[in-house]
Amino acid sequence: MKFVDEVRIHVKPGNGGRGCSSFHREKFIPLGGPDGGDGGHGGSISFRAEDSLTTLLDLRYQAHTKAGNGMPGMGRNRHGKNGASLIIPVPLGTMIFDRDSDELLAELTEQNQEVLLLKGGMGGRGNARFSTSTNRAPRHCQPGTEEEGMWLRLELKLMADVGLLGFPNAGKSTLITSVSAARPKVADYPFTTLVPNLGVVSYGDFSSFVMADIPGLIEGASEGHGLGTRFLKHVERTRLFLHLVDASGMQEGGPIEQFDRINEELRRFNPALVDNPQIVVLSKLDVTEVRELEPELRAHFEAQGYPVFAVSAITSEGLKPLVTEVGRRLEEIRASEQDDSSLDSPFEPEIK
């Protein structure tokens, strides 16, 4: 499936139906009075987050979306049928912007979260609504309200617990293939991965977390170099980074320089990202040069306060301890987030 993380669509709610102007006509009932019914309401436009979706691809081919119009009212006080509302499914992490003003209108980050974006038009009132003691035969009815459509820009930021950082060919795709059921393209040339890949990693007895392979991080990515800012935005929602460092000599510059350059790109793109917890992963441990440099690199990164794991995704060496540590740290992060949300609660305990 093609990965699409940004689309522009036009949505329009339905118009309200016109009210009816009618008078009751029946044998032996003279002067039956007004009986025009109201028009139906127009359909509304809503968006709902669904975890079964991972891309905005479907919306790319539905640039114009319109809800149903309300039907006009009828005689005998019959109400017009309401127009059909539309609920547009989108992936978790979708942000909805007004295309013209770039204003953020909604953000859907929870399963089945639903937001009503555009409400349908009101149906017009029939002439029966205007009958009074002094005006018993009104001929006036109302038209339904007409609603304007609008252009939206939908942007997807992947919802993942763990983001993989590292230069192209650092072993990110091989790692996510080894620990999950994700099957990204793996080859021995840079920029093999052209789209983000998500994988569910199991640990412990019944626990799991979502890992994202973020492609295209090179020097200057924050300025759009390589795949640049197109995919850097996907790391903004991750709770923890696994920073893969390749010491096999295949990358330009030394492993420490690579590490610093990636962090500098994160800082330029969003300074808050540098504060996210990072675990340094020395990849390709099956390569002789990496195994020889491992003690020196471990000492350097641990001196800076980073946990360090040396792994080989090919032989699975070191993968289980790494996954276990990631799961443990995520549980701590989630617990601290719950504590923070309880402290921010506007409700105060009842004092008896």
Number of C-alpha atoms within 10 A of each C-alpha: 6 9 13 16 22 18 19 19 17 15 23 22 29 31 29 31 31 27 31 31 23 24 20 15 15 9 6 7 9 9 12 13 17 25 23 28 27 34 30 27 31 30 26 25 24 19 22 20 22 20 15 11 13 21 21 21 17 14 19 14 10 13 14 15 15 17 23 21 26 28 23 26 27 20 21 16 21 17 23 23 19 24 24 19 20 20 15 15 19 26 24 26 23 25 19 22 19 16 16 10 8 11 12 14 13 17 20 21 21 15 14 15 13 20 17 13 15 20 19 28 25 24 31 25 26 32 26 27 18 16 17 10 6 7 9 13 19 19 17 17 23 18 19 25 19 17 17 13 15 15 16 22 19 22 20 23 22 27 25 23 20 25 26 24 29 25 25 21 21 22 25 28 26 22 22 23 21 18 19 16 12 20 14 20 13 16 13 10 10 14 17 16 20 14 20 18 21 23 20 17 20 16 17 10 6 6 10 14 18 16 25 27 28 26 29 27 25 19 18 18 22 24 13 16 14 16 19 20 17 17 22 22 18 22 24 19 17 21 19 23 23 23 23 27 27 25 25 20 11 12 16 9 12 14 19 14 11 21 20 11 19 21 18 18 22 23 15 16 20 14 13 11 20 16 10 12 16 21 20 21 26 26 28 26 25 17 12 11 13 20 18 12 15 19 11 10 20 18 12 14 16 12 10 8 10 16 15 21 19 25 23 20 22 15 12 14 15 16 18 13 13 18 18 14 16 21 21 13 15 18 14 12 15 12 12 12 12 12 11 11 11 11 11 9 8 8 8 7 6 5 4 3
